[in-house]
Amino acid sequence: MQITLTTLSKHDGRPEDDLIQDLLAAGLTQYYSSDELWKRWETLSPRERDVAALACLSYTNKEIGRRLNISPETVKTHLRNALIKFNMHTRSELRLSLQSWDFSGWK
């Protein structure tokens, strides 16, 4: 479904010029947010990246451990470290934040 600026303007009851500024600001926020997430991703160790990617693919700690030949406790440690670096508290929060990323290479 494609929505035009005119359609949004009519729907919101606001001039197109006002919407352009808001849309640009939202786009820049999204861009910088993605950029910030990437910068944080780059701070992860290779093993933290593996664990985070597999967690984003909904693998359990046991499944991740089996795939990477590490214990579930070690998985838990790597995931905790990754969450700290992303300033997040849960794997579902991480998964939601990175939902647009392609982790298919880890399958």
N, C-alpha and C positions, 0 to 999 in steps of 0.2 A: 504494500500500500504506500503510495507516495502522497505526501502532504505538501502543499505549496505554502509559501509565505502569506499569500493572500488569504488562503483558507484559515491558517492559524490566526491571522489578524482579525478576520471576521469572527472566528470562534471565541477569541479572547476579548474582543471588543476594544482592541488597542491598535494604534497606528503601526504600520509595517516598520517604520524607522525605529520605534521603541523595541519591537521584537528583534530586529536585526542586532541591536546592541546586546540584548539578553542572550540571543542564540550564540553570538560571538563569544561572549563571556563564558557561557556554559561550555562551548567547544574548547576554549582555552583552558578552562578548569579541568576538563576531561583529559586534554593533551598533557597538561602538567602533572595530573594525577597519574596517568600511565607512565610518564617519564620518571616520576618519583618511584613508582613501583619497580620499574626496570632498574633504577639505580640501587634500590634495596636488594633486588634479585642478584645483582652483580656482587654484592657483599657476601653472599652465601658461599660456603665451601662447596666443592663439587658434590660431596655426599649429602649435604643439606639440600642442595638443588634436586638431587635424585629423590630424596624423601619427600620434599615439598611437592614435586611434580606428581609423584605417585599418590600422595595424599589428595591432591587436587583431582586425580582420576578416581577418587573414592576407594582406593585400596585401604585395607585395614593395616594396623601395625604388624600383625602376623604375616600378612601377604607381602607387605613391603620388605619385611625381614627376610622372608624366603627368597624373594627376587634378588635382593642385594647381598644375601649370605651374611646377615648380621642379626643380632637378637632383637626381639620386639622392644626391649628396654633401650637398646642403642638407637632404634628408630625413634622412640619417644624422646630421647635426648636431642637427636638431630632436628626433629620437628619442633621441639620446644625452642631450640636455638634459632631456627628459622622464624618462628612466630615472634620471638623477641626482636629480631632484626627488622621484621615488618611492622612492629608495634601492634601486634594482634594477639588475641587470647585463645582463639579456637581454630581448629582446622577448617570448620565450615566458614568462618570469617575469611580465612585465606582463600578457600575455594571460591567463594563469592567474589572476592576482590580480583581474582585472576581468571574468572570464568570465560573471558574472551580470549585467553591465551591458548595456544595449541600445544598440548602436551602429548600428542599422539606418538611422538618419537620415543616416549618412555614405555609405551604399551608392549 
